[in-house]
Amino acid sequence: MIKIGIVGVGKMGLSHLAIANTHPGVRVVGLCDAAGYVLDVLSKYTGLAAFGDYRELVERARPDALIVATPTRTHAEIVRYALERGLHVFVEKPFCLSAEEGRELVALAERAKVVNQVGYHYRFVGAFQEAKRLLDSGAIGELHNYRVEAYGPVVLQPKGSTWRSSKLEGGGCLYDYASHAANLATQLFGMPAGVGGTAVHSVFSKGVDDEVYATLYHANGLTGQLCINWSDETHRKMSMRVEAWGKNGKINADRQECQIYTRGGGWNVRYTTELTPPVRYYVRGEEFSAQMDYFIGCIESRRPDNVNSFAAALEADLVLDMIERDAALGPRTTVTAEEVQGSKSSFREMLARWIGGKPALQRVP
Amino acid sequence: MDRLLFGDNQFFGVNHMSEEKARAQAMRFRDTGAVIEVLDAALDEGIRSFMCTTHERIGEVCGHMRANPARYRDYVFYPCMPYAHKYNNAVAELGMLGALKKFLPSGGILDAALVGGMALATKDIERVMRLLIDAEMKMFEGLNTPVVFLQNVVVDFLMGLGFKDAFRVFAAHVKQRYAAEPGFITMNLPRLLDLLDDVGIDNPIVCANINKLAFRMCGGREDYERAIATRRFRPVAMSVFASGALPAREALEYVCGQKAIKSIVFGASSRSNIRQTRQLVQELDS
């Protein structure tokens, strides 16, 4: 029997609790949250032990593993404490707010030889797994561009009172939504070498971003765009989509289906109903159950080489960091309309230079 | 309960196979008039029960039905509460307590708001639950609601937490306040039947995915078939076509072949599809 403690019982913590609590090989030994009223209600009605401090939970309930679903700013401190005591850790995304902290925790987890997983649940969506399989098999040939999009209706008016509307806590659509897209991008296409052309807008929020658009440049010439907007009410819930163009075709994938077009072969579609393996207990999408059961399975089989590891999640953090630094330089262009007006020949020359040269990996002043 | 219940996923851009189809449907049904047109077509085919989420636009459908009592006197709603994305998005934006406050009655219904404030202060979650149920039921005032369902995301979430009292509170309130039977939607049927037994809810109405592909049937097809054949409950089958992955006849043969299944929920956007399903079920039942 694996003993699990859960730190943070907000939206995600409760979801993880509902899934882990039904696992026949798990006993939830304690919950911890800063909000007393949620803890009180939970322990009153479920009989689970409640703690006001995660250290107290670890010391008194003696869990084998910790699920950490607190605001991002607090991840590093709690995860470090757990790793130093040899606990397996599942932590919500994004992993850390600073790359230094992320690197330190990756090293710490490796030394502790414990299962270390981050809650990037799209990794467990059948259609994206299928997309990865097809991309890795070279089905659409050498890739030249991709796009990862995430849209949803989280912030639709100019208020907001949770940590998600505070930049210091790790709020904003960059950390909340774009982290998923950055993670999918690094999983499917590898780590980009640089970021450019970032546009960031606050549509409704004050102090945090509601939409982010950025271009990712890879060392081999591959490019990709991340398009993220959490103030888009045309979507009923978060909707994630990947499109990839290769020399031999194209792949579109979202939660429902994976479509592939190959030269000569035309379109082929596989739907979620055939791509999604059944889960033990369903609450809100197979991927949430699958990622939790995977975490528990890795602990049972004592394999710390799990997917969605801290090291993999650190890559997404680094992409977010690059996007943030690029955005901080402010809106800027490499060429202006004024420069090209009335001098068509020089524009053509410039275009020829650009097309003939390597993609712009060098920094633009 | 009627043999055929009309579902509402198609009206709100829910499609488990394709986001493009979902968007096309959302566009087609952007006016509530278009929704009512399809409900009327179903009614003309003899399907007078509408199993619907408590989406705010259903409120407009309810208004239309209230305004035309001659046509809709016998019309029956099976509300399924809550419309979960409304809560999910509010929790992300406002936090747990903020979301609760948002959905508890306020403004005009001052009394209820005061009770709501009290309930939160005294942590009397059962009172909060009753107020939330009342808020969701408001739109159905004066209409027939013989069964009130708790949505699967809430059922399966509360069951996962081991929050058994919530089922008891829901069932009692729905019976007392609305003279209705409680219904429960789940993706984990065998497990829920155990829990409802445990709580003492006898012969419950339980709606679950029942399809030949075992799509979203946690516990597996055999466990489901055994539960349906042997346990004391009133099964309502949903997702019988597994989101369109199964041909209609094959799908309905599987469901109609299990005699214990009382009702079938299905969604459709055209009269011809509604008629086809009705005729197939009639043929397979006879």
Boltz contact constraints between the chains, C-beta under 6 A:
constraints:
  - contact:
      token1: [A, 11]
      token2: [B, 91]
      max_distance: 6.0
  - contact:
      token1: [A, 18]
      token2: [B, 157]
      max_distance: 6.0
  - contact:
      token1: [A, 18]
      token2: [B, 160]
      max_distance: 6.0
  - contact:
      token1: [A, 18]
      token2: [B, 161]
      max_distance: 6.0
  - contact:
      token1: [A, 21]
      token2: [B, 160]
      max_distance: 6.0
  - contact:
      token1: [A, 22]
      token2: [B, 160]
      max_distance: 6.0
  - contact:
      token1: [A, 38]
      token2: [B, 96]
      max_distance: 6.0
  - contact:
      token1: [A, 40]
      token2: [B, 123]
      max_distance: 6.0
  - contact:
      token1: [A, 41]
      token2: [B, 125]
      max_distance: 6.0
  - contact:
      token1: [A, 45]
      token2: [B, 163]
      max_distance: 6.0
  - contact:
      token1: [A, 45]
      token2: [B, 165]
      max_distance: 6.0
  - contact:
      token1: [A, 46]
      token2: [B, 161]
      max_distance: 6.0
  - contact:
      token1: [A, 46]
      token2: [B, 162]
      max_distance: 6.0
  - contact:
      token1: [A, 46]
      token2: [B, 163]
      max_distance: 6.0
  - contact:
      token1: [A, 153]
      token2: [B, 89]
      max_distance: 6.0
  - contact:
      token1: [A, 154]
      token2: [B, 92]
      max_distance: 6.0
  - contact:
      token1: [A, 160]
      token2: [B, 93]
      max_distance: 6.0
  - contact:
      token1: [A, 161]
      token2: [B, 94]
      max_distance: 6.0
  - contact:
      token1: [A, 161]
      token2: [B, 98]
      max_distance: 6.0
  - contact:
      token1: [A, 162]
      token2: [B, 95]
      max_distance: 6.0
  - contact:
      token1: [A, 236]
      token2: [B, 13]
      max_distance: 6.0
  - contact:
      token1: [A, 236]
      token2: [B, 85]
      max_distance: 6.0
  - contact:
      token1: [A, 237]
      token2: [B, 85]
      max_distance: 6.0
  - contact:
      token1: [A, 254]
      token2: [B, 19]
      max_distance: 6.0
  - contact:
      token1: [A, 256]
      token2: [B, 17]
      max_distance: 6.0
  - contact:
      token1: [A, 256]
      token2: [B, 18]
      max_distance: 6.0
  - contact:
      token1: [A, 256]
      token2: [B, 19]
      max_distance: 6.0
  - contact:
      token1: [A, 257]
      token2: [B, 18]
      max_distance: 6.0
  - contact:
      token1: [A, 271]
      token2: [B, 17]
      max_distance: 6.0
  - contact:
      token1: [A, 273]
      token2: [B, 215]
      max_distance: 6.0
  - contact:
      token1: [A, 273]
      token2: [B, 242]
      max_distance: 6.0
  - contact:
      token1: [A, 273]
      token2: [B, 243]
      max_distance: 6.0
  - contact:
      token1: [A, 273]
      token2: [B, 245]
      max_distance: 6.0
  - contact:
      token1: [A, 281]
      token2: [B, 188]
      max_distance: 6.0
  - contact:
      token1: [A, 281]
      token2: [B, 218]
      max_distance: 6.0
  - contact:
      token1: [A, 282]
      token2: [B, 187]
      max_distance: 6.0
  - contact:
      token1: [A, 282]
      token2: [B, 218]
      max_distance: 6.0
  - contact:
      token1: [A, 283]
      token2: [B, 156]
      max_distance: 6.0
  - contact:
      token1: [A, 283]
      token2: [B, 157]
      max_distance: 6.0
  - contact:
      token1: [A, 283]
      token2: [B, 160]
      max_distance: 6.0
  - contact:
      token1: [A, 284]
      token2: [B, 153]
      max_distance: 6.0
